[in-house]
Amino acid sequence: MSIKGLGADVLSRDFPEIRELPLFREIEEAHFEALMRGAYLQTFPPQVELIREGDPSDFLHIVVEGMVEMFAAWNGRETVMETVSPVAAFIVAATVRDAPYLMSARTVLRSRIVLIPSQDVRNVFAADPAFARAVVTELAERYRGVVKHTKELKLRNSLERLANYLLRLQTLTGGAEEFDLPIEKRRLAAYLGMTPENLSRGLRSLEAHGVTNDGARIVIGSAEALRKLARPTPLIDDTSL
């Protein structure tokens, strides 16, 4: 489905969440219209590669439905960097710098993606101070997220990483004792720097700390026991900092 040339009113009507993203919330209407004028909306089936690391950053992508997986590969090995759920933009840094993508992206589920030409983004970045501030804030938050994830990978063992991940998920579900993993276990293992076999062993080890699982279903019988093992810290685990 192409919306090229239809303008910001179409996206604002059909996907008001885009206008309300922190990235676009304070932008002048004329500049938002300029961004959306060349944008188009496309639906992709699962397992479609959207961008490839090393390629030029032609578009800023916004996930409005579905899920996208960011990944990287080297020397025959591949790892998951993050997953992007609606409504969120990727990859902002490459777009602003007019630099090659450092990660690849593929759809996990059937996904609808808005693509905004990178040159339009750079033009508005230079012209709209509010948009420029929002971009800087977005990049700062992404940088801090990368630092936290790097600290987790380097400072925690695999069981501690898994335990803290489950505690963060529990927080996102409002403290629920039962919830489903949002991604496949093999993808979760790659994100946590584990093999699928290590993840399975880790889940079995967590049974001694009150955690059970049935497929993707996780049950935390004792959050206190899990926290005692995980020892969470705001400087790694608090997503608001």
Backbone bond lengths (Angstrom), bond angles and torsions (degrees), N, CA, C in turn:
res aa  C-N    CA-C-N  psi(-1)  N-CA   C-N-CA  omega(-1)  CA-C   N-CA-C  phi
1 M - - - 1.467 - - 1.515 108.52 -
2 S 1.309 117.96 120.56 1.460 121.63 -179.57 1.513 109.92 -103.04
3 I 1.320 117.43 136.10 1.461 121.56 174.91 1.516 109.82 -119.52
4 K 1.304 116.97 18.43 1.448 120.93 -177.97 1.519 110.17 -59.82
5 G 1.344 115.89 128.59 1.443 121.27 177.88 1.511 114.46 89.15
6 L 1.357 118.32 -5.92 1.454 119.87 -177.55 1.516 112.79 -86.95
7 G 1.321 117.26 -18.08 1.461 120.46 172.67 1.512 114.72 88.69
8 A 1.341 114.00 178.90 1.462 121.31 -173.78 1.513 112.60 -69.99
9 D 1.339 117.61 -24.27 1.454 118.76 -177.01 1.521 112.10 -63.24
10 V 1.336 117.19 -34.23 1.460 120.64 179.29 1.519 110.95 -66.27
11 L 1.338 116.44 -49.05 1.461 119.47 179.21 1.513 111.57 -66.00
12 S 1.317 117.39 -38.68 1.463 120.14 -179.68 1.521 110.74 -64.21
13 R 1.342 116.30 -34.42 1.455 120.07 179.43 1.520 111.68 -75.78
14 D 1.342 116.79 -47.56 1.455 120.91 -174.63 1.524 113.17 -83.65
15 F 1.316 117.03 -31.37 1.467 121.97 -178.96 1.530 109.65 -136.15
16 P 1.343 117.19 70.99 1.466 119.47 -178.74 1.523 112.82 -61.84
17 E 1.349 117.15 -19.32 1.466 119.95 179.57 1.525 111.62 -62.27
18 I 1.331 117.60 -27.83 1.468 120.02 -179.98 1.518 110.10 -65.41
19 R 1.331 116.81 -46.71 1.470 120.30 179.47 1.519 111.53 -63.05
20 E 1.350 116.14 -28.51 1.466 120.71 -177.68 1.520 113.22 -89.63
21 L 1.329 118.50 -3.60 1.461 119.40 173.22 1.522 109.79 -58.58
22 P 1.344 118.70 141.21 1.467 119.82 176.99 1.524 112.71 -51.86
23 L 1.322 117.29 -29.94 1.456 121.41 -179.12 1.524 111.99 -64.56
24 F 1.338 117.91 -31.15 1.467 121.14 -174.17 1.523 113.74 -118.65
25 R 1.317 117.77 -2.19 1.460 120.95 -169.81 1.534 112.80 -61.74
26 E 1.323 118.06 -37.72 1.466 121.27 -175.34 1.526 113.07 -103.62
27 I 1.301 118.10 3.87 1.450 121.00 -177.26 1.527 110.50 -69.62
28 E 1.329 117.27 145.73 1.459 120.66 177.35 1.530 109.77 -63.42
29 E 1.327 114.80 145.18 1.462 119.41 -176.26 1.526 111.96 -58.70
30 A 1.317 116.36 -39.62 1.470 119.31 -179.55 1.523 110.82 -64.19
31 H 1.324 116.57 -37.21 1.465 119.60 179.47 1.532 111.11 -73.54
32 F 1.337 116.70 -36.46 1.464 119.23 175.40 1.525 110.16 -62.91
33 E 1.345 115.82 -41.37 1.456 120.23 176.78 1.523 110.60 -60.94
34 A 1.330 116.93 -39.18 1.467 120.40 179.50 1.526 110.90 -64.12
35 L 1.327 116.42 -38.04 1.462 119.43 178.37 1.521 111.60 -67.04
36 M 1.324 115.80 -43.38 1.450 120.06 -174.65 1.528 112.97 -78.39
37 R 1.321 116.74 -18.94 1.460 119.77 -176.91 1.524 111.93 -59.77
38 G 1.323 116.29 -38.21 1.462 120.27 -179.94 1.509 113.66 -98.09
39 A 1.347 116.73 3.91 1.464 120.48 -177.31 1.517 110.78 -82.76
40 Y 1.315 115.12 158.55 1.459 118.83 171.83 1.516 109.95 -145.46
41 L 1.302 114.62 158.45 1.456 122.57 -177.08 1.516 108.55 -109.88
42 Q 1.334 116.02 132.72 1.453 119.50 -178.92 1.524 109.93 -137.07
43 T 1.319 115.88 143.37 1.461 122.42 177.11 1.523 109.38 -102.87
44 F 1.336 115.41 130.87 1.462 121.19 -178.51 1.523 109.94 -120.56
45 P 1.329 118.26 140.71 1.469 120.36 172.72 1.527 110.03 -73.81
46 P 1.329 117.70 171.42 1.476 119.93 177.74 1.530 111.87 -62.81
47 Q 1.339 114.59 153.34 1.463 123.36 173.55 1.537 113.33 66.34
48 V 1.324 116.56 30.71 1.462 120.90 174.10 1.523 108.69 -99.83
49 E 1.330 116.87 129.01 1.463 121.12 177.69 1.522 108.96 -77.86
50 L 1.319 115.92 118.88 1.457 121.98 -177.52 1.521 112.20 -87.87
51 I 1.322 116.06 -43.67 1.459 121.89 177.20 1.515 108.54 -139.55
52 R 1.320 115.59 159.11 1.462 120.95 -178.63 1.523 108.97 -127.28
53 E 1.327 115.95 132.15 1.459 119.25 -179.35 1.522 110.01 -57.81
54 G 1.339 114.46 137.95 1.446 121.03 -177.53 1.518 113.75 97.20
55 D 1.353 117.42 -19.77 1.462 120.46 178.50 1.525 110.72 -78.39
56 P 1.326 117.65 157.37 1.474 120.16 176.31 1.525 111.04 -63.72
57 S 1.316 115.93 148.54 1.475 120.64 -178.91 1.525 109.09 -86.19
58 D 1.305 116.59 86.59 1.461 121.72 -176.28 1.518 113.26 -78.79
59 F 1.336 117.05 -28.77 1.460 120.67 -174.34 1.525 111.40 -137.94
60 L 1.326 115.04 148.29 1.460 121.93 162.51 1.525 106.60 -89.96
61 H 1.329 116.63 129.00 1.454 121.60 -176.53 1.528 110.00 -105.13
62 I 1.332 116.08 141.55 1.462 122.01 175.05 1.521 108.35 -128.57
63 V 1.318 115.96 121.54 1.463 121.42 177.92 1.529 108.19 -82.80
64 V 1.335 116.65 119.02 1.463 120.24 177.59 1.536 111.82 -108.37
65 E 1.319 117.60 -21.47 1.462 121.89 173.35 1.524 108.36 -148.25
66 G 1.338 116.59 147.95 1.456 120.61 176.43 1.515 113.76 95.12
67 M 1.317 116.87 -146.69 1.462 122.57 -179.85 1.523 108.72 -158.02
68 V 1.345 114.60 140.79 1.465 121.43 -179.98 1.519 108.77 -124.04
69 E 1.315 115.95 139.44 1.461 123.12 179.80 1.523 109.67 -108.05
70 M 1.345 115.88 126.31 1.457 121.68 174.61 1.531 107.43 -94.13
71 F 1.337 116.29 130.74 1.456 118.97 -177.41 1.526 110.18 -144.92
72 A 1.320 115.71 164.83 1.457 122.26 178.80 1.517 109.05 -139.64
73 A 1.325 115.77 154.44 1.466 120.64 -178.12 1.521 110.18 -138.22
74 W 1.333 114.84 150.37 1.465 121.20 176.73 1.520 109.21 -161.32
75 N 1.301 116.13 132.54 1.464 122.56 172.54 1.529 112.82 52.29
76 G 1.339 115.50 42.71 1.454 119.82 178.24 1.516 115.25 82.39
77 R 1.325 117.05 -0.27 1.460 120.63 178.96 1.525 109.97 -111.70
78 E 1.323 115.86 151.25 1.459 121.66 -178.47 1.519 109.49 -136.87
79 T 1.341 116.11 145.69 1.458 119.62 178.61 1.518 109.89 -142.22
80 V 1.322 116.57 148.24 1.455 123.24 176.18 1.527 108.65 -84.21
81 M 1.331 116.59 128.71 1.458 121.46 179.53 1.532 111.51 -92.50
82 E 1.339 116.14 -43.71 1.454 120.88 177.83 1.523 108.63 -169.37
83 T 1.326 115.95 166.89 1.456 121.26 171.58 1.522 108.36 -117.71
84 V 1.317 116.45 144.74 1.461 122.51 -176.64 1.518 108.41 -117.68
85 S 1.327 116.10 122.95 1.457 122.39 179.11 1.519 110.11 -113.12
86 P 1.333 117.93 162.58 1.470 120.53 -178.87 1.517 112.10 -65.01
87 V 1.292 118.21 150.56 1.465 126.19 -13.76 1.525 106.08 -100.96
88 A 1.326 118.10 122.65 1.459 120.78 -175.02 1.521 109.86 -153.56
89 A 1.352 114.61 152.28 1.463 121.24 -179.01 1.527 110.44 -102.21
90 F 1.316 116.16 151.31 1.462 123.37 171.07 1.525 106.35 -154.74
91 I 1.327 124.32 156.91 1.452 126.54 -21.69 1.530 105.20 -99.57
92 V 1.349 116.95 116.26 1.459 121.21 -171.06 1.521 111.58 -71.08
93 A 1.326 118.21 -41.55 1.466 121.24 -173.67 1.526 111.69 -61.19
94 A 1.318 117.13 -46.26 1.463 120.48 -179.47 1.523 110.95 -63.53
95 T 1.329 115.80 -37.72 1.462 120.20 179.39 1.521 111.41 -63.49
96 V 1.327 116.67 -48.43 1.463 120.83 -176.64 1.524 111.34 -67.45
97 R 1.325 116.94 -38.28 1.467 120.95 -177.58 1.525 113.35 -84.11
98 D 1.321 117.57 -8.43 1.467 121.70 -174.02 1.529 108.90 54.42
99 A 1.327 114.37 48.95 1.464 122.05 -175.66 1.524 109.50 -118.94
100 P 1.332 117.84 162.05 1.476 120.12 178.71 1.527 111.11 -64.55
101 Y 1.313 115.14 151.21 1.463 120.18 174.28 1.523 109.76 -64.22
102 L 1.332 116.53 135.62 1.460 121.52 175.33 1.517 111.98 -92.33
103 M 1.334 116.80 -9.47 1.457 121.93 178.87 1.515 108.85 -135.62
104 S 1.313 115.19 157.50 1.455 121.66 170.04 1.524 108.80 -97.31
105 A 1.331 115.74 165.18 1.459 120.28 178.89 1.519 109.20 -141.17
106 R 1.344 115.73 140.22 1.457 120.39 174.36 1.525 108.92 -143.07
107 T 1.304 115.34 154.61 1.451 120.33 179.30 1.530 109.98 -74.71
108 V 1.315 115.57 139.68 1.465 121.88 173.29 1.525 109.49 -94.53
109 L 1.321 115.15 -42.13 1.457 122.87 176.78 1.525 109.00 -118.39
110 R 1.309 117.32 171.74 1.460 120.45 170.08 1.529 107.26 -57.47
111 S 1.312 116.23 125.41 1.465 120.02 -169.43 1.520 111.72 -133.47
112 R 1.316 114.90 147.10 1.460 121.56 172.81 1.520 107.42 -111.78
113 I 1.311 115.29 126.54 1.453 122.37 -172.71 1.524 109.73 -125.26
114 V 1.322 116.47 132.02 1.462 121.60 169.64 1.519 108.09 -93.30
115 L 1.318 116.54 129.81 1.460 122.15 179.48 1.520 109.21 -114.03
116 I 1.331 116.14 123.36 1.458 122.70 -179.78 1.528 107.66 -114.22
117 P 1.328 118.76 124.17 1.464 120.45 -179.85 1.530 111.92 -53.79
118 S 1.318 116.33 131.67 1.461 121.20 -176.10 1.522 112.17 -60.87
119 Q 1.324 117.16 -36.12 1.459 118.88 -179.89 1.521 111.20 -63.43
120 D 1.320 117.69 -36.78 1.470 120.76 175.93 1.520 110.54 -63.66
121 V 1.335 116.18 -40.42 1.469 120.04 178.58 1.522 110.20 -62.09
122 R 1.319 117.36 -44.04 1.471 120.35 -179.75 1.528 111.22 -66.54
123 N 1.319 117.60 -36.56 1.466 120.39 178.79 1.521 111.03 -63.44
124 V 1.328 116.56 -45.10 1.465 119.93 -179.73 1.521 110.74 -71.52
125 F 1.329 116.95 -34.24 1.471 120.69 175.69 1.527 110.30 -56.38
126 A 1.328 117.43 -40.19 1.470 121.79 -179.28 1.523 112.63 -75.37
127 A 1.341 116.85 -22.19 1.465 119.70 -172.50 1.521 114.35 -103.16
128 D 1.330 117.89 -22.61 1.466 121.42 -172.00 1.525 110.11 -118.51
129 P 1.351 117.78 105.49 1.472 120.17 -177.90 1.527 113.42 -59.27
130 A 1.329 117.34 -37.61 1.469 119.66 -179.20 1.521 110.36 -65.34
131 F 1.328 116.76 -40.63 1.460 120.01 177.98 1.526 110.59 -66.47
132 A 1.332 116.50 -40.12 1.465 120.43 178.87 1.529 110.49 -61.24
133 R 1.341 116.96 -42.76 1.473 119.60 177.91 1.521 110.90 -63.61
134 A 1.343 117.13 -39.83 1.456 120.58 179.44 1.523 110.90 -64.71
135 V 1.324 117.58 -38.13 1.461 121.21 178.14 1.527 110.06 -64.78
136 V 1.331 116.54 -44.59 1.469 120.28 179.11 1.534 110.03 -60.95
137 T 1.322 117.05 -42.72 1.466 120.76 178.34 1.524 110.97 -62.31
138 E 1.329 116.62 -43.59 1.463 121.33 177.82 1.518 110.86 -59.58
139 L 1.330 116.91 -46.02 1.458 120.72 -179.18 1.524 111.20 -65.70
140 A 1.344 116.65 -37.66 1.462 120.00 178.56 1.524 110.91 -64.35
141 E 1.341 116.47 -42.03 1.461 119.88 179.58 1.524 110.57 -65.38
142 R 1.334 116.42 -40.95 1.472 119.56 178.09 1.526 111.05 -63.76
143 Y 1.330 116.45 -40.97 1.460 120.06 179.34 1.524 110.71 -61.71
144 R 1.331 116.21 -44.62 1.458 119.61 -179.50 1.537 110.72 -65.51
145 G 1.330 116.43 -34.95 1.451 119.47 175.77 1.516 112.25 -63.58
146 V 1.338 115.83 -40.60 1.468 120.05 178.04 1.527 110.65 -64.64
147 V 1.336 117.02 -41.38 1.471 120.64 178.89 1.528 110.16 -61.90
148 K 1.318 117.10 -44.93 1.468 120.50 179.65 1.528 111.19 -61.50
149 H 1.330 115.86 -43.85 1.465 118.80 -179.08 1.526 110.90 -66.83
150 T 1.323 116.65 -37.67 1.466 120.38 177.89 1.527 110.68 -64.78
151 K 1.329 116.57 -42.37 1.465 120.39 176.71 1.528 110.74 -60.09
152 E 1.323 115.93 -42.04 1.457 118.64 179.84 1.524 111.33 -62.78
153 L 1.326 117.33 -44.62 1.456 120.73 -178.76 1.524 112.38 -65.15
154 K 1.331 116.72 -35.54 1.457 120.36 -174.28 1.525 113.66 -90.25
155 L 1.335 117.48 -26.08 1.462 120.20 -172.83 1.529 113.87 -104.80
156 R 1.314 118.64 -16.05 1.453 121.09 -176.85 1.517 110.87 -115.51
157 N 1.333 115.97 147.19 1.459 118.12 172.73 1.529 108.90 -78.92
158 S 1.314 116.87 173.46 1.463 120.50 -171.92 1.525 112.28 -62.98
159 L 1.326 117.74 -38.00 1.453 120.24 -179.75 1.527 110.95 -67.62
160 E 1.321 116.90 -39.41 1.470 120.62 176.78 1.520 110.90 -64.98
161 R 1.332 117.41 -38.47 1.468 120.05 178.50 1.525 110.64 -63.62
162 L 1.331 115.78 -43.78 1.458 119.89 179.93 1.526 110.93 -64.94
163 A 1.317 117.13 -43.49 1.461 121.11 -178.86 1.526 111.13 -61.90
164 N 1.318 116.82 -44.25 1.461 119.73 179.92 1.523 111.83 -68.79
165 Y 1.326 117.21 -34.95 1.462 120.12 176.70 1.526 110.31 -61.30
166 L 1.333 117.27 -43.52 1.462 120.69 179.85 1.526 111.34 -66.62
167 L 1.319 116.93 -37.02 1.465 119.58 176.62 1.526 111.00 -65.03
168 R 1.334 117.76 -38.78 1.464 120.29 178.00 1.531 110.11 -66.21
169 L 1.324 116.74 -40.16 1.463 119.74 176.52 1.528 110.75 -62.14
170 Q 1.307 116.23 -41.33 1.461 119.42 179.38 1.526 110.47 -61.15
171 T 1.318 116.92 -40.40 1.464 120.66 177.12 1.523 110.96 -61.78
172 L 1.333 116.92 -43.38 1.465 121.30 -179.95 1.522 112.27 -64.59
173 T 1.337 117.32 -26.22 1.462 120.74 179.10 1.523 111.96 -91.67
174 G 1.323 116.68 11.41 1.455 120.27 177.98 1.511 113.82 79.23
175 G 1.330 116.67 23.06 1.458 120.49 178.64 1.511 114.20 86.05
176 A 1.330 117.63 16.56 1.463 120.71 -178.63 1.527 111.15 -63.52
177 E 1.314 115.94 142.65 1.462 120.26 177.17 1.524 111.91 -76.48
178 E 1.335 117.52 -24.95 1.460 122.33 179.42 1.522 109.50 -125.82
179 F 1.332 116.08 137.73 1.461 121.57 177.88 1.517 108.39 -162.10
180 D 1.314 115.83 166.59 1.467 121.58 179.32 1.522 110.67 -102.57
181 L 1.312 116.15 143.91 1.455 120.11 172.41 1.519 109.06 -62.98
182 P 1.340 118.74 135.59 1.463 120.81 -175.61 1.524 113.96 -78.63
183 I 1.330 117.60 -14.30 1.458 121.44 -179.52 1.524 109.39 -135.09
184 E 1.333 116.09 163.57 1.459 120.73 178.97 1.525 110.49 -61.68
185 K 1.320 115.95 151.72 1.464 120.39 -176.34 1.527 112.01 -62.01
186 R 1.330 118.15 -36.64 1.460 118.90 -179.99 1.524 111.31 -66.55
187 R 1.333 116.56 -33.61 1.462 120.14 176.60 1.531 110.61 -72.63
188 L 1.317 116.10 -39.17 1.463 119.90 176.78 1.519 110.24 -62.44
189 A 1.330 117.04 -41.79 1.467 120.47 179.50 1.526 110.39 -59.63
190 A 1.333 117.14 -45.24 1.464 120.33 -179.96 1.521 110.73 -63.21
191 Y 1.325 117.26 -41.19 1.468 120.76 -179.96 1.524 111.52 -63.59
192 L 1.322 117.03 -36.13 1.467 121.55 -178.62 1.528 112.62 -88.08
193 G 1.329 116.82 4.05 1.465 119.58 179.16 1.517 112.78 72.01
194 M 1.336 116.89 36.35 1.451 122.78 -178.00 1.515 109.21 -126.43
195 T 1.317 116.41 163.15 1.450 120.94 168.22 1.529 107.83 -87.44
196 P 1.337 118.40 159.03 1.470 119.19 175.83 1.525 112.83 -56.69
197 E 1.332 116.65 -35.23 1.465 120.17 178.94 1.530 110.97 -66.17
198 N 1.332 116.05 -41.50 1.464 119.61 178.11 1.527 111.33 -65.46
199 L 1.332 116.15 -36.16 1.464 119.27 177.80 1.524 110.43 -64.04
200 S 1.318 116.76 -43.57 1.466 120.03 178.49 1.521 111.04 -61.66
201 R 1.342 116.34 -43.60 1.469 119.43 177.48 1.521 111.06 -64.20
202 G 1.337 115.89 -38.08 1.461 119.78 179.10 1.514 112.06 -63.05
203 L 1.327 116.96 -42.63 1.467 119.81 178.16 1.521 110.99 -63.61
204 R 1.315 116.98 -38.49 1.474 119.18 176.60 1.529 110.40 -65.78
205 S 1.325 116.91 -39.17 1.474 120.02 179.41 1.519 111.62 -64.74
206 L 1.321 117.22 -31.48 1.460 120.70 -178.51 1.528 112.59 -72.53
207 E 1.333 116.97 -11.41 1.465 118.88 176.62 1.523 110.70 -61.04
208 A 1.337 116.57 -31.19 1.467 120.43 178.03 1.524 111.48 -69.83
209 H 1.333 116.86 -12.43 1.470 121.99 -179.66 1.526 111.23 -114.32
210 G 1.333 115.96 22.15 1.460 120.14 172.46 1.511 116.16 88.17
211 V 1.338 118.81 11.43 1.462 121.57 -178.15 1.524 109.42 -108.97
212 T 1.329 116.54 129.21 1.455 121.54 173.38 1.513 108.64 -126.08
213 N 1.326 115.92 158.95 1.458 119.49 177.86 1.511 110.80 -145.33
214 D 1.313 114.80 148.89 1.465 123.05 174.91 1.514 106.70 -132.90
215 G 1.322 116.38 96.81 1.458 119.86 -173.07 1.520 109.65 67.72
216 A 1.322 116.00 -123.47 1.468 120.76 179.08 1.524 112.37 -86.32
217 R 1.335 117.38 -7.27 1.463 121.17 -176.54 1.521 110.37 -82.43
218 I 1.325 116.18 125.09 1.462 122.70 179.74 1.519 109.17 -111.68
219 V 1.314 116.61 134.19 1.467 122.04 175.78 1.525 107.88 -123.14
220 I 1.312 116.17 120.28 1.467 121.84 177.77 1.520 107.79 -101.76
221 G 1.314 115.41 102.02 1.454 120.16 -177.39 1.518 113.05 -74.51
222 S 1.341 116.22 -30.67 1.464 120.48 -179.23 1.522 109.01 -143.01
223 A 1.338 116.12 98.45 1.457 120.21 178.06 1.530 110.66 -63.52
224 E 1.318 116.04 -31.51 1.471 120.03 179.56 1.524 110.44 -64.35
225 A 1.318 117.08 -44.50 1.467 120.60 179.41 1.529 110.72 -65.36
226 L 1.333 116.40 -38.29 1.462 119.83 179.39 1.520 110.66 -67.85
227 R 1.330 117.32 -40.43 1.479 120.44 177.95 1.518 111.11 -65.23
228 K 1.305 116.90 -34.39 1.470 119.78 179.00 1.520 110.43 -62.50
229 L 1.331 116.32 -37.62 1.464 120.08 176.36 1.527 111.04 -74.28
230 A 1.339 116.96 -45.08 1.465 121.53 -170.87 1.524 112.80 -74.89
231 R 1.330 116.45 -35.15 1.469 121.71 -175.93 1.533 111.38 49.04
232 P 1.345 117.70 60.12 1.467 120.61 -178.47 1.519 112.20 -63.57
233 T 1.323 115.64 151.92 1.459 122.00 177.17 1.520 108.76 -133.86
234 P 1.333 118.24 140.37 1.466 119.98 179.68 1.526 113.14 -59.03
235 L 1.324 117.83 -28.34 1.456 120.29 -175.98 1.529 112.64 -75.92
236 I 1.325 116.70 -3.07 1.464 121.00 170.81 1.524 110.77 -122.97
237 D 1.331 117.03 -40.53 1.460 121.38 -165.89 1.518 115.34 -101.09
238 D 1.323 118.88 -16.27 1.459 120.67 -178.56 1.533 109.54 -84.90
239 T 1.326 117.17 109.01 1.472 120.96 -176.54 1.528 112.73 -72.70
240 S 1.336 117.77 -11.77 1.463 120.12 -179.75 1.529 112.80 -85.35
241 L 1.348 117.85 -10.87 1.461 120.36 -177.29 1.530 110.79 -93.69
